[in-house]
Amino acid sequence: MSILTQNNQQSMTSQQIAELVGSRHDKVKQSIERLATNRELKPAVIALPPMGVVQIMTNNRSYDTEVYIFSGEQGKRDSIIVVAQLSPEFTAALVDRWTELEKQVAAPVVALPQDYLSALKALVMSEEAKEQANAQIQLLQPKAAALDAISHSKGSTGIRETAKAVGMGQNEFVAWCTNPNKPASARFMYRDHSGVLNAYSHRIDQGFVTQKLSCFVGGDGRDRTAPKVRFTPSGITQIAKLLQQERASELEAV
């Protein structure tokens, strides 16, 4: 989920809010309309935002859909109210998104080279960085392509085997899947109050992970149960692609 910047003004769509909170877009639109037009709420809690049309990709197919567009200070305030109404636990994540974008907009412009020699050096460094990024992408593409080939196969793998398949250590992989700096919609697992790893329900619905109760005998000799998370072939493929995109973005930012 990304916040848009149009005409130097930050904006966010109702579709992006739906992705953030893991809700259906039509339900989000209904909440917006209820808060903005409910006659029992005087004055209305939020202003009804303008509508626009965006292109959505689903199952490798694109289609146009109507969305509400929140922009400026009014849009920021109203979008936070909408998210607080839908899922209070995601309010902080939304505020962080707006704050991050505002910092980017307020960041000082990078100084341009003042002479020919400095400009030439900057150009050479830029081209070298692009070549390094392209080389890294070419190294990662075969692995992603190989994982694409198994995306429709049957069976699933545990956390340790999945980490190995995507080229990560188990602890590093778990940290990536549960990264608290990412919105919940972008994560794959979370730890419950006992510290046990669980799969997010939206990832199960997407067919990327499975979760079943595993029975075992505890240290006290009693029968115990615990959730066991496993990743499907399509889930491994998706993770490999996400990692490829992140690494490519990091190289391009160098």
Secondary structure by P-SEA (a helix, b strand, c coil): cbbbbccccccccaaaaaaaacccaaaaaaaaaaaccccccccccccbbbbbbbbbbcccbbbbbbbbbbccaaaaaaaaaaaaaccccaaaaaaaaaaaaaaaaacccccccccaaaaaaaaaaaaaaaaaaaaaaaaaaaaaaaaaaaccccccccaaaaaaaacccaaaaaaaaacccccccccccccccccbbbbbaaaaaaccbbbbbbbbbccccbbbbbbbbbbcaaaaaaaaaaaaaaaaaaaaac
